[in-house]
Amino acid sequence: MVVENLAKVEKKVCAACERAGRRRDEVTLIAVSKTKPVSMIEELLPGGTRDFGENKVQELCEKYEQLPKDIRWHLIGHLQRNKVKYVVDKACLIHSVDSLRLAEAISAEGKKRGITVPVLIEVNVAGEESKFGVKPEEAEGLIREIAGMPSISVKGLMTIAPYVENPEENRIHFSNLRKLCVDIKNKNIDNVSMNILSMGMTGDYEVAIEEGATMIRVGTGIFGERDYNI
Ligand SMILES: *Cc1c(COP(=O)(O)O)cnc(C)c1O
């Protein structure tokens, strides 16, 4: 089932790329495996899927131990400073940096280990109270401060768009985030690259691709509905 689902998503990703005049290899499809068993992830490995997303540090670490080391684990959920030490050497990208204090903790841990930790800045595009992320107008200031830290490197922006029935409603948010990313990129801040735009989930990834997403995070569309009561 998982392999068939992935094939369906892949087809839609290709179609969206085509509509947008983009190459398929400009978009990384992250299979969001949170709450799902290792066995389901293993079903996707023979087909070549290597980018997986988890939103909890403990779950990411457990799966990391059990699965091949060439998997690229993306930490997409909120990160607490006291958990940074468990994840900096396991995640290929932390998508959810939204405070100076968190960035400082990541940089300090990276320095200790002699690595530079790649991160995205999470932006709350619609100003939803329930969501993490900085306000769009705060992103550049935070990025400038992080740029001065030794062992952390900003690679772009991430957002979790509002839950909507009609994905077209999120087009404006995706478009705005892309503009913000381009604006900051054009400032040529040292140690900041802004080449990654992580946006779009099961309900709206096609629109996100049309608006310039370079990473989409798809869970339900690949693994099915999540059951949080198990
Ligand atoms: C769960 C999650 C996703 C995937 O959501 P689906 O709607 O199941 O595709 C994407 N991004 C983040 C940050 C998530 O927590």
The ligand as an SDF file (V2000), in Angstrom:
LIG
                    3D

 15 15  0  0  0  0  0  0  0  0999 V2000
    2.9420   15.7540   10.1910 C   0  0  0  0  0  0  0  0  0  0  0  0
    3.6610   16.8060    9.4510 C   0  0  0  0  0  0  0  0  0  0  0  0
    3.6590   16.8340    8.0480 C   0  0  0  0  0  0  0  0  0  0  0  0
    2.9030   15.8540    7.1800 C   0  0  0  0  0  0  0  0  0  0  0  0
    1.5460   16.0760    7.2720 O   0  0  0  0  0  0  0  0  0  0  0  0
    0.5100   15.3270    6.2970 P   0  0  0  0  0  0  0  0  0  0  0  0
   -0.6570   16.2380    6.2420 O   0  0  0  0  0  0  0  0  0  0  0  0
    0.2050   14.0180    6.9360 O   0  0  0  0  0  0  0  0  0  0  0  0
    1.1740   15.1760    4.9850 O   0  0  0  0  0  0  0  0  0  0  0  0
    4.3920   17.8370    7.4220 C   0  0  0  0  0  0  0  0  0  0  0  0
    5.0780   18.7570    8.1290 N   0  0  0  0  0  0  0  0  0  0  0  0
    5.0940   18.7600    9.4760 C   0  0  0  0  0  0  0  0  0  0  0  0
    5.8800   19.7960   10.1940 C   0  0  0  0  0  0  0  0  0  0  0  0
    4.3890   17.7970   10.1770 C   0  0  0  0  0  0  0  0  0  0  0  0
    4.4190   17.8090   11.5290 O   0  0  0  0  0  0  0  0  0  0  0  0
  1  2  1  0
  2  3  1  0
  2 14  2  0
  3  4  1  0
  3 10  2  0
  4  5  1  0
  5  6  1  0
  6  7  2  0
  6  8  1  0
  6  9  1  0
 10 11  1  0
 11 12  2  0
 12 13  1  0
 12 14  1  0
 14 15  1  0
M  END
$$$$
